[in-house]
Amino acid sequence: MNGPRLTSIVVEPLAQLLAQVLRFDAPADAVMSRFFKQHPKLGQRERGLIAEAVFFALRRLASLRWMMQPAIPERAPRLAALVTLARQHGIESLDPRALRQDERAVRHALAVRLDSAPRAVQAEVPTWLYQRISGQYADAEALLAALVEPAPLDLRVNTVRARRDEVLAELRSASREHAPLRAQPTPYSPEGIRLLEKPGLTRWPLYQHGAIEVQDEGSQLIAHLVAPRRGEMVVDFCAGAGGKTLALGSLMRSTGRIYAFDVHARRLAGLAPRLKRSGLSNVHPAAIASENDPRVKRLAGKIDRVLVDAPCSGSGTWRRNPDLKWRFDERELARVNELQHRLLAAAARLVKRGGRLVYATCSLLAEENQVVAERFLAAQAGFEPVPAAEVLRGQGITMPGLEGAAPYFVMLPHQHGTDGFFAAVMQRIA
């Protein structure tokens, strides 16, 4: 046996953690973080195995449920843990003492043929999402297969602090503290770096001094669609923890002024340490009560560029956040969709004549993307679409597939190796 020997030291805590995660009452990463804090005696190796197993189970929960019938993973977390580990590492990796009385059930689950399961189960998504995605994409099977795989780790170089070639050289070089990393430039974003492993980046001086931030390449390109110029007034309308805000600030070389608005003060608070590391002086975070907050209204008609990075299903990020496909349902989609229309209409009021409005999501669903943009453009005669491919070409960025999505920006995991992203670029003409 070449893989790890999996004993009860891994199996029992994994079962406990799965019992909590599969309640889906909080994000999986937050549940895991809390669990590991409550179990400080778990070693680094065990934590790594347990975390990988949880994400494996979440990515393949539909087939896990199918294989375990009549048992249910939520109600039989120990069996779910054993089946998950056996799928990952082989049943021979499990210590016989850890298997105990469950060996027969585990072997029965592993023997289940998935090629006879419903298509949604094979695609590892809820039926309602499978129906939407398969109805929207001609290559839906390839897209859904890509979404089951783990995502790479992308970095954005903060060009206020460093150049990409300098950062690549440092990541690839060995030091007394760090082994060299396999790092390469991302194919599209001029500031992007893709790592082929996932090190503890927070310990690297590059991270501590603000030269790099973790950010998917697709997310970096959203900032390039906004394409802010030096000295402009910019609003990031749904800034969250500020990943795109910082990318905008870097593109502006720390000039002008960026308002980072969000209704979630706790999420926005996450921007503070990142902003301090970045060295940017042009970012001004502000928690707002709603899209109609007086601080927003005072900026009506004054802003050069507005980004609406709207709340969404997050379906484009399933590689990183596989629990989202199980935590999100049609009722929540309807609620978020109504909010998307409302936020876009409110943000549009800030844009001055000749200014740019960018609506973006990390969703794969047309009703959150093209439908929102088209309904807005139909209702707002003062805005016209700007071809996304043209905006990027003006910055020396070319990528396949954009012409077919015109005038919109669409990035997909199976085509571009990024998370799934959508953006509509619009200009105020009246």
Secondary structure by P-SEA (a helix, b strand, c coil): ccccccccccaaaaaaaaaaaacccccaaaaaaaaaaacccccaaaaaaaaaaaaaaaacaaaaaaaaccccccccaaaaaaaaaaaacccccccccccccaaaaaaaaaacccccccccccccccaaaaaaaaacccaaaaaaaaaaccccbbbbbccccccaaaaaaaaacccccccccccccccccccbbbbcccccccccccccccccccccaaaaaaaaaaccccbbbbbcccccccaaaaaaaaaaccccbbbbccccaaaaaaaaaaaaaaccccbbbbbbcccccaaaaaacccccbbbccccccccccccccccccccccaaaaaaaaaaaaaaaaaaaaaccccbbbbbbcccccccccaaaaaaaaaaccccccccaaaaaaaaccccccccccccbbbbbcccccccbbbbbbbbbcc
